[in-house]
Amino acid sequence: MDRQMDAKEIVGKIDDAIANNEIFVVYQPQINHATGRMVGAEALMRWRDSEKGMQYPGDFIPILEENDLIYKADLHVFELICKFQKRCIEEKISLVPISFNMSRYDIYKNDYVDEIERIRREYDVPVKYLRVEITESSAIGGLELITKVLDKLHEYGYIVEMDDFGSGYSSLNVLKDLDVDIIKLDMRFISGKVGGRGGTILGSVVQMTKWLETPVIAEGVETIEQADYMKSIGCNYIQGYLYSKPITETQFIDKLTMTEHEPMEQPLKLISTMDAGKFWDPQSLETIIFSNFVGGAAIFTYENGKTEVLRVNHKYVVELGMNMSENDILGSDPWAIYDENNRKLYEDTIQRAIKSGDEEMCETWRTFYSDCCGEDKVCIRTNMRVIGQAGEQYLVYAMIQNVTKEKKQYANIAESERKFRMASEHANIYAWEYMIATKEMRPCFRCMRDLNLPPIIKNYPDPVFESGLFPEDYKEMYYDWMRQLEEGVPHLEAIIPLTVGRVPFHVRYTLEYDENGKPLKAYGSATLVVDNEETD
């Protein structure tokens, strides 16, 4: 039966326990919940005393720390890990990175990092298979020291994890100041519950860490509901009893040989010209430009059909109209404003931007509602480009322009043209535009269809006389008309026999002037002469 040792026994036996391998290691796998593959493991210290049996970390580690002996046990654990990794290499067992703990008491030992590097080199284990875990409490009262230690670890090539993130009171402040590579979230933060206020904060932390280009491992996951929730907020990597309790070296080798492995995905990778830290700094040049010197702009994430708007500038809100605020946009469902067709169009554009890596454009109609303006549909032209990626999640920069007025004007013009076409079909009217400066004529659809004219006739009217459409005996009169239009005569008309059949048409010109009062273009028309018009 196991019996707990007292403090005096723990201090007195630690050297023998290390020498006799009574201090040993168990391993807890880290799994990608999305694929079921192993991405790493954490090495945990255990002590089995020859007389009193199993001693657990919560019983002996605090005593070793109080007596400045923990570094001995930690170095012993690190050497056992290196021996294990060396064995895997020699026996051709596929390796995964193994994390080991470095306590704040280890950090105070000036030669501690050099000691672990000496051991690693002795066993010739590639540094990529070893990860250092520190706790946020390590930084309390000694930020400058731990920063130097982290710099030295990085110089040697070690990946540094921050353990138990969220368990203290200064997590965000510590994260801001420490250059860690991986964050381990403490699932005790949500007290076994899924969602709620704790879940909302976890979701925000996961999004924030992606901006910091830092992968996240959720530690202490015990239920499938917890794992699924973490996956839903973008954290696939989990460690806990759901997949495996801490297991012996022999059991861990079995898992290594039976479970597929994969490397941890790269965190959110921004385009090389973009610095996430500067972008979120309200005083940085990047933020000043985003807020003041570009048009309506937004940044949003896209992952498997789901989007979340992270940031908009004031001009974006103004461009949309509807008297909305930035909070109205950030707090709403981005897809709620689209109907099915416009959502598909927008999503297709995102997919094109992902595939091309270049800027893509679309125009979509969106329905907005505000308390003061009610409901309205607006047409937004969006130019978007992917600026970052983390696995299946993409970070997209979007510039917008409200083109509703323009679209409605085009619609009115198209409707007017449709009505004119219908009327002209019944009235036997042909119409065209003549550009004074360029001498280009643009015929209507009936002219092109019935008279086989091209969309643009240059050096007008020479080609129509050459084709026989206009009779040669009216050439002098018609050229005189062109001169009068250039001089600003507002209106001209006459009956002219047109086509080879010399069919009489009432030809009219009406002149349009520019803002300076100079001739700009002339609108021409030819109406078939009927008997009563000839009589008149």
ChimeraX attribute file (.defattr): number of C-alpha atoms within 10 A of each C-alpha:
attribute: neighborCount
match mode: 1-to-1
recipient: residues
	/A:1	6
	/A:2	11
	/A:3	11
	/A:4	15
	/A:5	18
	/A:6	11
	/A:7	14
	/A:8	9
	/A:9	11
	/A:10	19
	/A:11	17
	/A:12	10
	/A:13	13
	/A:14	21
	/A:15	16
	/A:16	12
	/A:17	18
	/A:18	17
	/A:19	10
	/A:20	12
	/A:21	16
	/A:22	20
	/A:23	22
	/A:24	21
	/A:25	22
	/A:26	20
	/A:27	24
	/A:28	22
	/A:29	25
	/A:30	25
	/A:31	27
	/A:32	23
	/A:33	19
	/A:34	13
	/A:35	12
	/A:36	16
	/A:37	17
	/A:38	23
	/A:39	21
	/A:40	26
	/A:41	22
	/A:42	22
	/A:43	22
	/A:44	18
	/A:45	20
	/A:46	19
	/A:47	20
	/A:48	16
	/A:49	22
	/A:50	10
	/A:51	10
	/A:52	12
	/A:53	15
	/A:54	17
	/A:55	20
	/A:56	13
	/A:57	13
	/A:58	8
	/A:59	14
	/A:60	21
	/A:61	18
	/A:62	14
	/A:63	18
	/A:64	19
	/A:65	15
	/A:66	11
	/A:67	11
	/A:68	13
	/A:69	18
	/A:70	22
	/A:71	20
	/A:72	14
	/A:73	21
	/A:74	21
	/A:75	20
	/A:76	21
	/A:77	24
	/A:78	24
	/A:79	17
	/A:80	17
	/A:81	25
	/A:82	24
	/A:83	18
	/A:84	18
	/A:85	24
	/A:86	19
	/A:87	14
	/A:88	16
	/A:89	14
	/A:90	9
	/A:91	9
	/A:92	9
	/A:93	15
	/A:94	13
	/A:95	18
	/A:96	21
	/A:97	21
	/A:98	23
	/A:99	23
	/A:100	23
	/A:101	22
	/A:102	20
	/A:103	17
	/A:104	20
	/A:105	16
	/A:106	21
	/A:107	21
	/A:108	15
	/A:109	11
	/A:110	11
	/A:111	11
	/A:112	18
	/A:113	17
	/A:114	13
	/A:115	13
	/A:116	18
	/A:117	16
	/A:118	12
	/A:119	17
	/A:120	20
	/A:121	13
	/A:122	12
	/A:123	16
	/A:124	14
	/A:125	19
	/A:126	15
	/A:127	15
	/A:128	12
	/A:129	16
	/A:130	25
	/A:131	23
	/A:132	22
	/A:133	22
	/A:134	24
	/A:135	21
	/A:136	23
	/A:137	20
	/A:138	20
	/A:139	20
	/A:140	12
	/A:141	9
	/A:142	13
	/A:143	14
	/A:144	11
	/A:145	15
	/A:146	19
	/A:147	16
	/A:148	12
	/A:149	17
	/A:150	21
	/A:151	16
	/A:152	14
	/A:153	19
	/A:154	15
	/A:155	9
	/A:156	13
	/A:157	15
	/A:158	20
	/A:159	20
	/A:160	21
	/A:161	25
	/A:162	26
	/A:163	22
	/A:164	23
	/A:165	27
	/A:166	21
	/A:167	16
	/A:168	14
	/A:169	11
	/A:170	14
	/A:171	16
	/A:172	13
	/A:173	10
	/A:174	19
	/A:175	17
	/A:176	11
	/A:177	12
	/A:178	17
	/A:179	17
	/A:180	21
	/A:181	19
	/A:182	21
	/A:183	25
	/A:184	22
	/A:185	24
	/A:186	20
	/A:187	27
	/A:188	15
	/A:189	17
	/A:190	18
	/A:191	9
	/A:192	14
	/A:193	14
	/A:194	17
	/A:195	16
	/A:196	10
	/A:197	11
	/A:198	16
	/A:199	19
	/A:200	13
	/A:201	15
	/A:202	23
	/A:203	18
	/A:204	12
	/A:205	17
	/A:206	21
	/A:207	19
	/A:208	12
	/A:209	17
	/A:210	23
	/A:211	21
	/A:212	21
	/A:213	20
	/A:214	21
	/A:215	23
	/A:216	25
	/A:217	26
	/A:218	26
	/A:219	21
	/A:220	21
	/A:221	22
	/A:222	18
	/A:223	15
	/A:224	12
	/A:225	14
	/A:226	22
	/A:227	25
	/A:228	16
	/A:229	17
	/A:230	25
	/A:231	17
	/A:232	11
	/A:233	16
	/A:234	20
	/A:235	24
	/A:236	23
	/A:237	27
	/A:238	30
	/A:239	28
	/A:240	20
	/A:241	15
	/A:242	14
	/A:243	18
	/A:244	17
	/A:245	15
	/A:246	19
	/A:247	17
	/A:248	14
	/A:249	16
	/A:250	11
	/A:251	12
	/A:252	18
	/A:253	18
	/A:254	12
	/A:255	15
	/A:256	19
	/A:257	12
	/A:258	9
	/A:259	13
	/A:260	14
	/A:261	19
	/A:262	15
	/A:263	12
	/A:264	17
	/A:265	13
	/A:266	13
	/A:267	21
	/A:268	23
	/A:269	20
	/A:270	20
	/A:271	12
	/A:272	8
	/A:273	7
	/A:274	13
	/A:275	13
	/A:276	16
	/A:277	12
	/A:278	13
	/A:279	17
	/A:280	13
	/A:281	12
	/A:282	11
	/A:283	10
	/A:284	13
	/A:285	12
	/A:286	17
	/A:287	16
	/A:288	14
	/A:289	12
	/A:290	19
	/A:291	18
	/A:292	12
	/A:293	10
	/A:294	13
	/A:295	18
	/A:296	23
	/A:297	23
	/A:298	21
	/A:299	19
	/A:300	18
	/A:301	18
	/A:302	19
	/A:303	15
	/A:304	8
	/A:305	9
	/A:306	12
	/A:307	18
	/A:308	17
	/A:309	18
	/A:310	15
	/A:311	16
	/A:312	22
	/A:313	18
	/A:314	16
	/A:315	20
	/A:316	24
	/A:317	20
	/A:318	16
	/A:319	17
	/A:320	20
	/A:321	16
	/A:322	19
	/A:323	14
	/A:324	17
	/A:325	14
	/A:326	14
	/A:327	11
	/A:328	12
	/A:329	16
	/A:330	15
	/A:331	11
	/A:332	12
	/A:333	13
	/A:334	15
	/A:335	17
	/A:336	11
	/A:337	16
	/A:338	18
	/A:339	13
	/A:340	9
	/A:341	11
	/A:342	17
	/A:343	18
	/A:344	13
	/A:345	16
	/A:346	19
	/A:347	18
	/A:348	13
	/A:349	21
	/A:350	24
	/A:351	15
	/A:352	18
	/A:353	20
	/A:354	21
	/A:355	10
	/A:356	12
	/A:357	12
	/A:358	12
	/A:359	17
	/A:360	18
	/A:361	17
	/A:362	17
	/A:363	19
	/A:364	19
	/A:365	21
	/A:366	18
	/A:367	13
	/A:368	18
	/A:369	14
	/A:370	14
	/A:371	9
	/A:372	9
	/A:373	12
	/A:374	9
	/A:375	12
	/A:376	12
	/A:377	14
	/A:378	20
	/A:379	19
	/A:380	20
	/A:381	18
	/A:382	22
	/A:383	19
	/A:384	24
	/A:385	23
	/A:386	27
	/A:387	21
	/A:388	22
	/A:389	22
	/A:390	20
	/A:391	13
	/A:392	10
	/A:393	19
	/A:394	22
	/A:395	25
	/A:396	22
	/A:397	20
	/A:398	21
	/A:399	19
	/A:400	21
	/A:401	18
	/A:402	20
	/A:403	18
	/A:404	18
	/A:405	11
	/A:406	11
	/A:407	14
	/A:408	13
	/A:409	12
	/A:410	12
	/A:411	12
	/A:412	12
	/A:413	12
	/A:414	12
	/A:415	12
	/A:416	12
	/A:417	13
	/A:418	12
	/A:419	12
	/A:420	14
	/A:421	18
	/A:422	11
	/A:423	12
	/A:424	15
	/A:425	12
	/A:426	9
	/A:427	11
	/A:428	13
	/A:429	20
	/A:430	23
	/A:431	21
	/A:432	17
	/A:433	19
	/A:434	25
	/A:435	18
	/A:436	21
	/A:437	10
	/A:438	12
	/A:439	14
	/A:440	17
	/A:441	23
	/A:442	21
	/A:443	22
	/A:444	19
	/A:445	17
	/A:446	18
	/A:447	17
	/A:448	15
	/A:449	11
	/A:450	9
	/A:451	13
	/A:452	10
	/A:453	17
	/A:454	15
	/A:455	13
	/A:456	14
	/A:457	17
	/A:458	16
	/A:459	12
	/A:460	19
	/A:461	18
	/A:462	13
	/A:463	14
	/A:464	16
	/A:465	16
	/A:466	11
	/A:467	11
	/A:468	14
	/A:469	16
	/A:470	21
	/A:471	18
	/A:472	13
	/A:473	10
	/A:474	13
	/A:475	14
	/A:476	9
	/A:477	10
	/A:478	15
	/A:479	14
	/A:480	11
	/A:481	17
	/A:482	20
	/A:483	12
	/A:484	14
	/A:485	23
	/A:486	19
	/A:487	12
	/A:488	17
	/A:489	16
	/A:490	15
	/A:491	16
	/A:492	15
	/A:493	14
	/A:494	11
	/A:495	16
	/A:496	18
	/A:497	20
	/A:498	19
	/A:499	17
	/A:500	11
	/A:501	10
	/A:502	13
	/A:503	12
	/A:504	17
	/A:505	21
	/A:506	19
	/A:507	21
	/A:508	17
	/A:509	24
	/A:510	16
	/A:511	20
	/A:512	19
	/A:513	13
	/A:514	9
	/A:515	7
	/A:516	7
	/A:517	9
	/A:518	13
	/A:519	20
	/A:520	19
	/A:521	23
	/A:522	24
	/A:523	17
	/A:524	21
	/A:525	19
	/A:526	21
	/A:527	17
	/A:528	18
	/A:529	17
	/A:530	11
	/A:531	8
	/A:532	7
	/A:533	9
	/A:534	10
	/A:535	6
	/A:536	5
